[in-house]
């Protein structure tokens, strides 16, 4: 079953986040059994050439490649899709208009307004018709819910035809409420609950980026109904393991 089908059926799918622009990181992450990896272009130093290489490596590792683009903007979305991304995660979607813009930038006419170019995704000019059909049927568009305005407009966002799911960005959401990083506060949790309830009401994928590498944090989100889940990120897996190991060793030396 494709990622698009899983999202349509609101079935659990697990991925993670790539912030380190090295193909070995992708290959190592692939051994964990993730279904998809998201390349982060918004908050990292990964450039487009590196993103293209990472997309290729993700596909070679039998996973789907999503890209969290730097912003909801025509050219960056078009370029990563032309590189062969399976879909995009769009930051700061605040309303129906933002959601429709993302769809327009991913889909070709008549569904959208994407310009036509021939690159890797179109098999360098040999497979445009096949790719055009694939975009219409399989390209994934995820709205990142990370602003209080998005919370207030959540129903119109998730019911926009072409939006395949959501993912809550707890840090930016708390920042939009004036308390950056304090996403466990009661008012921020109430905002997140509003997103969850709207997704459950409309049977739409309720997504979340679980920052912690502790599996129990991910399990708690599964238990509450999340179906599109990003489990931590590359540098937390690396850093948490190293720190925990050194802590145990140092305590044993006392």
PyMOL commands that set and color helices and strands:
alter all, ss='L'
color gray80, all
select helices_A, chain A and resi 3-8+23-30+48-60+74-82+96-106+120-125+128-138+148-152+154-158+170-176+186-201+215-223+234-253
alter helices_A, ss='H'
color red, helices_A
select strands_A, chain A and resi 13-18+36-40+64-68+87-90+140-145+165-168+207-210+228-233
alter strands_A, ss='S'
color yellow, strands_A
deselect
rebuild
show_as cartoon
